[in-house]
Amino acid sequence: MPLQADSNLTNGSQPGRRLRSRMLIALSLVFVLGFGVSALHMYGTRDELRRAVLLVQAEAVSEGFTSDRPLAELPRYHAGGQMEYTLYAVDGQLLGYSDYMDRPRRLRTAALAPESSWWRWSPHGGYSINAPVRLPDGATLMVSRNDQNERAMLDQLLLERLRHSLILMLPVGLLCILLILLLLNWTLRPVRRAARLAQGIGPDTPERRIPLQGLPGEFYPLAVAANCALDRLARAYEAERRFIADAAHELRTPLAVLDLRLQDARHSGELDWPALEAEMRQLRRLVSQLLELAHQEGATERGGAEQQTNLSRLSREVTASLLPLFEAQGRGITVHIEDSLRCQGNTDELREVLVNLLDNALTHGAGTVQVNVCRRAEGIMLEVADEGPGVPTAEREAMFQRFRKGRRSGTGTGLGLAIVRRIVENAGGQSGFVQGRGNALQVLLMEVSQTDPV
């Protein structure tokens, strides 16, 4: 496993950024963003304090003042600064402003609301600031002043607070980073353990799986999917091992017979060509069926909804093509095939099914062979039966296993029915012996709608 990982790296497949690095980067961004928000909030707090101070001063100088009195009665200087006044009527009409002002101040009544909003952000960057005061007769007095000195004092105070906050946030940030690292180490410990165990999974230990206990919830679905994939690979690997072992075992006998015939021909100087040709035909047939079975076992329902077959026409064609073989052995075939029956499945593969079923009846059965294709409630039924004694009940299911022959001395390969079952299952159907009849094989396939194309 490590060699494979190294190979992937050399092929340009680089690992992504580690989770620890991503968390640290995210934490750093949050830290910087939080500090920036705090600084902006302090900047806004400065202007709020300026307005609050001016509002207190404005209420003090305007106490008892009404709109019918002249603005000159109000003090020009207060708390070390020049005060400016602009008077507005109840309806917002300008009544007047101090004669030493170049222009009146705009009416602002937002600060007069009894309850301020939970969110208000209105920083003021100038040196002059305004505050409204509601007079006893309902008029509004806008009080303005230049508070450069107060602003400088507040800036210095808030800057010192910001420095102190920064000094305090640095150790807190480092402590948070340490806690995050410890938390990540604790969280990823099951992942590292699972990775170490996964590296040991191989052909020698196909039963090992990634442990799920203790895995974080984000990694759990990935580990479950990986274990399911390992289960499928283990089953495929075991099936391949059995297939190779069975194929080697079955090929050993015809190859040994062929070798003996060649040795006899070397000693005698004469070749028994008919016998050699028969052995070669049997060997070619065995190899061909082995390849077909390997092809079918590597497929997964390839004959699904995408492929359809006119089973009625196919059954007639296959039966007619094999009729000379039956006649050569004095056997007959009777057919009962309903018209326009279409099923799911690949046409060439279903042709192989029919050929194997009829060859099985010809080789191992007796008497007339009946081929029946009809519609049932559960699908399309294909049945091939003969008049022979059939297979005993206890051995019927075993006949669909690879290299299982009805007679050990027979010329068959023992693969025909195994190929039949695999093709039918890949097409979404079922196969087996008819209940209570050991001389009748039945295949059930899924019917397709008459409106679907063939």
Buried (B, 14 or more C-beta within 10 A) or exposed (E): EEEEEEEEEEEEEEEEEEEEEEBBEEBEEEBEEEBEEBBEEBBBBBBBBBBEBBBEBBBEBBEEBEBEEEBEEBEEEBBEBBBBBBBBEEEEEBBEBBEEBEEBBEBEEEBEEEEEEEEEEEEBEEBEBBBBBBBEEEBBBBBBBBBEEBBEEBEEEBEEEBEEBEEEBEEEBEEBBEEBBEEBEEBBEBBEBBEEBBEEBEEEEBEBBBBEEEBEEEBEEEBBEBBEEBEEEBEEEEEEEEBEEBBEEBBEEBEEBBEEBEEEBEEEEEEEEEBBEEBEEBBEBBBEBBEBBBBBBEBEEBBBEEBBBBBBBBBBEBBEEBBEEBEEEEBEBEEEBBEEBBBBBBBEBBBBBBBBBBBBBBBBBBEBBBBBBEEEEEBBBBBBBBBBEBBEEEEBEEBBEBBBBBEEEEEBBBBBBBBBBBBBBBBBBBBBBBEEBBBBBBBBBBBBEEEEEE
